[in-house]
Amino acid sequence: MPLIKVQTSIPTPETAQVESLLKTLSASLAKHLGKPESYVMTAFEGGVPMTFGGSTDPACYVEIKSVGTMGAKTKAMSQDFCQQVETALGVPTNRTYIEFADAQGSMWGWNGSTF
């Protein structure tokens, strides 16, 4: 049920680098939310045309969605995930936005049903 999706303006790195980032993000998201990693989904999209502050310098947009309330966890998550993106992709933390979205179980489908 948790999802972390990374979109960035930099060209897509080699497959191994992307897979490493996604696995790291998956484990971190599960830990932050206290949910089994077996439910975490990750996604990556590189080469997305975007601007930040009117500039086309490297930028990143991250979506984090989960059933339930993230609440007070978002500040620590923002710090952690911005740092991971900067380390893996070279996108500065001040050029990364993260959107946190809590979802109601009835609005999240899986395995032919909802949560």
C-alpha positions as CSV (number, residue, x, y, z in Angstrom):
1,M,0.0,0.0,0.0
2,P,2.8,2.5,0.5
3,L,4.1,3.9,-2.8
4,I,7.2,6.1,-3.5
5,K,7.5,7.4,-7.0
6,V,10.5,9.5,-8.2
7,Q,10.4,11.7,-11.2
8,T,13.5,13.7,-12.2
9,S,14.7,15.9,-15.0
10,I,18.1,14.1,-15.2
11,P,18.5,11.4,-17.8
12,T,17.7,7.9,-16.5
13,P,20.8,6.4,-15.0
14,E,21.9,2.8,-15.7
15,T,19.4,0.1,-14.7
16,A,21.6,-1.2,-11.8
17,Q,21.8,2.3,-10.3
18,V,18.0,2.8,-10.6
19,E,17.3,-0.6,-9.1
20,S,19.6,0.1,-6.2
21,L,17.9,3.4,-5.4
22,L,14.5,1.8,-5.6
23,K,15.4,-1.0,-3.3
24,T,16.9,1.5,-0.8
25,L,13.8,3.7,-0.9
26,S,11.6,0.7,-0.5
27,A,13.3,-0.5,2.7
28,S,13.4,3.1,4.1
29,L,9.7,3.7,3.4
30,A,8.7,0.4,5.1
31,K,10.9,1.3,8.1
32,H,9.5,4.9,8.4
33,L,5.9,3.7,8.2
34,G,6.3,0.5,10.2
35,K,4.7,-1.5,7.4
36,P,5.9,-4.7,5.8
37,E,8.2,-4.0,2.8
38,S,6.2,-6.7,0.9
39,Y,3.5,-4.1,0.4
40,V,5.8,-1.2,-0.7
41,M,5.8,-0.2,-4.4
42,T,8.5,2.0,-5.9
43,A,8.7,3.7,-9.3
44,F,11.3,5.8,-11.2
45,E,11.0,8.1,-14.2
46,G,14.0,9.9,-15.5
47,G,14.3,12.5,-18.3
48,V,11.1,14.3,-17.3
49,P,11.0,17.9,-18.6
50,M,10.6,20.1,-15.5
51,T,11.7,23.4,-14.1
52,F,12.2,24.5,-10.5
53,G,12.4,28.1,-9.6
54,G,12.3,29.0,-13.3
55,S,15.5,26.9,-14.0
56,T,16.0,23.7,-15.9
57,D,18.9,22.7,-13.6
58,P,18.4,19.1,-12.3
59,A,15.3,18.8,-10.2
60,C,13.2,16.0,-8.7
61,Y,9.6,15.4,-7.6
62,V,8.8,12.5,-5.2
63,E,5.3,11.2,-4.4
64,I,4.8,9.2,-1.2
65,K,1.4,7.7,-0.7
66,S,0.2,5.4,2.0
67,V,-3.0,4.1,3.6
68,G,-3.3,5.6,7.0
69,T,-1.8,8.7,8.5
70,M,1.9,9.7,8.0
71,G,1.5,12.8,10.2
72,A,4.6,13.6,12.3
73,K,6.7,11.2,10.3
74,T,6.9,13.4,7.2
75,K,9.7,15.7,8.4
76,A,12.1,12.8,9.0
77,M,11.0,11.2,5.8
78,S,11.6,14.4,3.8
79,Q,15.1,14.7,5.2
80,D,15.9,11.0,4.6
81,F,14.5,10.8,1.1
82,C,15.9,14.1,-0.1
83,Q,19.3,12.9,1.0
84,Q,19.0,9.6,-0.7
85,V,18.0,11.2,-3.9
86,E,20.9,13.6,-3.7
87,T,23.3,10.8,-3.0
88,A,22.0,8.5,-5.8
89,L,21.2,11.1,-8.5
90,G,23.1,14.2,-7.6
91,V,19.9,16.3,-7.4
92,P,20.4,18.9,-4.6
93,T,18.0,18.6,-1.7
94,N,16.9,22.2,-2.3
95,R,15.7,21.2,-5.8
96,T,13.5,18.3,-4.7
97,Y,9.9,18.5,-3.7
98,I,8.1,15.7,-1.9
99,E,4.4,15.3,-1.8
100,F,3.0,13.2,1.0
101,A,-0.6,11.9,0.6
102,D,-2.6,9.8,3.1
103,A,-5.1,7.5,1.4
104,Q,-8.3,6.0,2.8
105,G,-8.2,2.2,2.6
106,S,-11.4,2.2,0.5
107,M,-9.6,4.5,-2.1
108,W,-6.6,2.1,-2.6
109,G,-7.1,-1.0,-4.6
110,W,-5.1,-4.2,-4.5
111,N,-5.6,-7.9,-5.3
112,G,-9.1,-7.3,-6.7
113,S,-10.3,-5.5,-3.5
114,T,-9.4,-2.5,-1.4
115,F,-7.8,-1.9,1.9
